[in-house]
């Protein structure tokens, strides 16, 4: 989320009300079995939002760390 907000601010993109939701918990031990980030935002330029989400995902240290150990999906909804 911080990478996405930084990308939006740096480009002064007309995107607002950004929210990221979703995660699937495993029974035991308590942990995330799957992380699915669904990005919702107010914008008239969906293509720009999708581009910025892709850029933010590639630059995210947490996503890069988790990618090998957990099913990680990031998409615009």
C-alpha positions as CSV (number, residue, x, y, z in Angstrom):
1,X,0.0,0.0,0.0
2,X,2.8,2.5,0.8
3,X,4.5,1.8,-2.5
4,X,1.2,2.3,-4.4
5,X,0.4,5.6,-2.5
6,X,3.9,6.9,-3.2
7,X,3.5,6.1,-6.9
8,X,0.1,7.9,-7.0
9,X,1.5,10.9,-5.2
10,X,4.7,11.1,-7.3
11,X,2.7,11.2,-10.5
12,X,-0.1,13.4,-9.0
13,X,-2.4,10.7,-10.5
14,X,-6.2,11.4,-10.2
15,X,-6.8,8.3,-8.0
16,X,-8.4,8.5,-4.6
17,X,-10.1,6.4,-1.9
18,X,-7.6,3.6,-2.3
19,X,-8.3,0.4,-0.2
20,X,-6.6,-3.0,-0.1
21,X,-8.5,-6.0,1.3
22,X,-8.4,-9.8,1.7
23,X,-6.5,-12.6,3.2
24,X,-7.2,-16.3,3.8
25,X,-6.2,-17.7,7.2
26,X,-5.1,-21.3,7.8
27,X,-6.5,-23.3,10.7
28,X,-3.3,-24.3,12.6
29,X,-0.8,-22.9,13.2
30,X,-2.4,-19.5,12.8
31,X,-1.0,-17.9,9.7
32,X,-2.0,-16.6,6.3
33,X,-2.4,-19.5,3.8
34,X,-3.0,-17.1,0.9
35,X,-2.7,-13.4,0.6
36,X,-4.9,-11.8,-2.1
37,X,-4.6,-8.0,-2.3
38,X,-7.7,-6.5,-4.0
39,X,-7.1,-2.8,-4.7
40,X,-10.2,-0.6,-4.9
41,X,-9.9,3.1,-5.8
42,X,-11.9,6.0,-7.3
43,X,-10.4,6.8,-10.7
44,X,-11.4,7.5,-14.2
45,X,-8.2,6.0,-15.5
46,X,-8.3,2.3,-14.7
47,X,-5.3,1.6,-17.0
48,X,-3.1,4.0,-15.0
49,X,-4.3,2.4,-11.7
50,X,-3.4,-1.0,-13.0
51,X,0.1,0.2,-14.1
52,X,0.8,1.8,-10.7
53,X,-0.4,-1.3,-8.9
54,X,2.0,-3.4,-11.0
55,X,4.9,-1.0,-10.3
56,X,4.1,-1.0,-6.6
57,X,3.9,-4.8,-6.4
58,X,7.3,-5.2,-8.1
59,X,8.9,-2.7,-5.7
60,X,7.3,-4.1,-2.6
61,X,9.9,-5.7,-0.3
62,X,7.2,-7.6,1.6
63,X,5.6,-9.0,-1.6
64,X,9.0,-10.0,-2.9
65,X,9.8,-11.8,0.4
66,X,6.5,-13.6,0.6
67,X,6.2,-14.6,-3.1
68,X,8.3,-17.8,-2.7
69,X,6.5,-19.0,0.5
70,X,2.9,-18.2,0.1
71,X,0.4,-17.9,-2.8
72,X,0.4,-14.1,-3.4
73,X,-2.0,-12.5,-5.9
74,X,-2.4,-8.7,-6.5
75,X,-5.2,-7.3,-8.7
76,X,-7.4,-4.4,-9.3
77,X,-11.1,-5.0,-8.6
